[in-house]
Amino acid sequence: MLPFWIALQFLSSLPIRLPGMPTPEELGRSLLFYPLVGLLFGTILWGLNWLLLGTPLLLHAALLLSVWVLLSGALHLDGLADSADAWLGGYGDRERTLTIMKDPRSGPIAVVTLVLVLLLKFAALLALIEQQHSVVLIIVPLISRSALLGLFLTTPYVRPGGLGQALADHLPRLAGKQVLVISAVACVLMAGFSGVWALALAVAVFAWLRQVMVRRLGGATGDTAGALLELLEVAVLVGLALL
């Protein structure tokens, strides 16, 4: 189960301690457990939603969103912020875009992007709470973490060396495809038509963002993976709230 603990340590802010430095093969296999981490997050959010029943709706949605962000330690929001700055400031140039993504500072475009994404997530959560559509809290984190696995399966990693390269090089590809199928079936079984609609939205957003990455960079980076997760989550949440 070490690859699961590696995935949980990387994707969450939970206090996970590994027994030692993982091998590249263990890092690659950890990608197979990203959907399971998403399912764990979703179960936590679903349980919190149940505990908050009867709470004023605005506070209810705000607490859910806060825990959602804290579970991942805002890791993916950081990737979204870096990507937003780089995409505008890179002026279409690959090397300039990659350089800006390395800069830890956030510009005004990053701040505006984060505010808009969190605002949309909050509004969508509020609508879904009113609709008593709590299963969404389980399937959206599952789908978004599955999308990371899908990204590494289908898209070159453009920064040589480091963690991302080890993940990409040592991912068991056949097992990865099987995990994606299992995750998709689980979403449909849990949410029915809403699960099908969520998957369709996720696939469309994934395909578009992947195309954008490949056209600008020739592949993906850790930052663009985080941006993909956040944008996919907000698109699916808004789509389900409008359903």
Secondary structure in CASP SS format (residue, H / E / C, confidence):
PFRMAT SS
TARGET T0000
AUTHOR 0000-0000-0000
METHOD secondary structure of the structure
MODEL  1
M C 1.00
L H 1.00
P H 1.00
F H 1.00
W H 1.00
I H 1.00
A H 1.00
L H 1.00
Q H 1.00
F H 1.00
L H 1.00
S C 1.00
S C 1.00
L C 1.00
P C 1.00
I C 1.00
R C 1.00
L C 1.00
P C 1.00
G C 1.00
M C 1.00
P C 1.00
T C 1.00
P H 1.00
E H 1.00
E H 1.00
L H 1.00
G H 1.00
R H 1.00
S H 1.00
L H 1.00
L H 1.00
F H 1.00
Y H 1.00
P H 1.00
L H 1.00
V H 1.00
G H 1.00
L H 1.00
L H 1.00
F H 1.00
G H 1.00
T H 1.00
I H 1.00
L H 1.00
W H 1.00
G H 1.00
L H 1.00
N H 1.00
W H 1.00
L H 1.00
L C 1.00
L C 1.00
G C 1.00
T C 1.00
P C 1.00
L H 1.00
L H 1.00
L H 1.00
H H 1.00
A H 1.00
A H 1.00
L H 1.00
L H 1.00
L H 1.00
S H 1.00
V H 1.00
W H 1.00
V H 1.00
L H 1.00
L H 1.00
S C 1.00
G C 1.00
A C 1.00
L H 1.00
H H 1.00
L H 1.00
D H 1.00
G H 1.00
L H 1.00
A H 1.00
D H 1.00
S H 1.00
A H 1.00
D H 1.00
A H 1.00
W H 1.00
L H 1.00
G H 1.00
G C 1.00
Y C 1.00
G C 1.00
D C 1.00
R H 1.00
E H 1.00
R H 1.00
T H 1.00
L H 1.00
T H 1.00
I H 1.00
M H 1.00
K H 1.00
D C 1.00
P C 1.00
R C 1.00
S C 1.00
G C 1.00
P H 1.00
I H 1.00
A H 1.00
V H 1.00
V H 1.00
T H 1.00
L H 1.00
V H 1.00
L H 1.00
V H 1.00
L H 1.00
L H 1.00
L H 1.00
K H 1.00
F H 1.00
A H 1.00
A H 1.00
L H 1.00
L H 1.00
A H 1.00
L H 1.00
I H 1.00
E H 1.00
Q C 1.00
Q C 1.00
H C 1.00
S C 1.00
V C 1.00
V H 1.00
L H 1.00
I H 1.00
I H 1.00
V H 1.00
P H 1.00
L H 1.00
I H 1.00
S H 1.00
R H 1.00
S H 1.00
A H 1.00
L H 1.00
L H 1.00
G H 1.00
L H 1.00
F H 1.00
L H 1.00
T H 1.00
T C 1.00
P C 1.00
Y E 1.00
V C 1.00
R C 1.00
P C 1.00
G C 1.00
G H 1.00
L H 1.00
G H 1.00
Q H 1.00
A H 1.00
L H 1.00
A H 1.00
D H 1.00
H C 1.00
L C 1.00
P C 1.00
R H 1.00
L H 1.00
A H 1.00
G H 1.00
K H 1.00
Q H 1.00
V H 1.00
L H 1.00
V H 1.00
I H 1.00
S H 1.00
A H 1.00
V H 1.00
A H 1.00
C H 1.00
V H 1.00
L H 1.00
M H 1.00
A H 1.00
G C 1.00
F H 1.00
S H 1.00
G H 1.00
V H 1.00
W H 1.00
A H 1.00
L H 1.00
A H 1.00
L H 1.00
A H 1.00
V H 1.00
A H 1.00
V H 1.00
F H 1.00
A H 1.00
W H 1.00
L H 1.00
R H 1.00
Q H 1.00
V H 1.00
M H 1.00
V H 1.00
R H 1.00
R H 1.00
L H 1.00
G C 1.00
G C 1.00
A E 1.00
T C 1.00
G H 1.00
D H 1.00
T H 1.00
A H 1.00
G H 1.00
A H 1.00
L H 1.00
L H 1.00
E H 1.00
L H 1.00
L H 1.00
E H 1.00
V H 1.00
A H 1.00
V H 1.00
L H 1.00
V H 1.00
G H 1.00
L H 1.00
A H 1.00
L C 1.00
L C 1.00
END
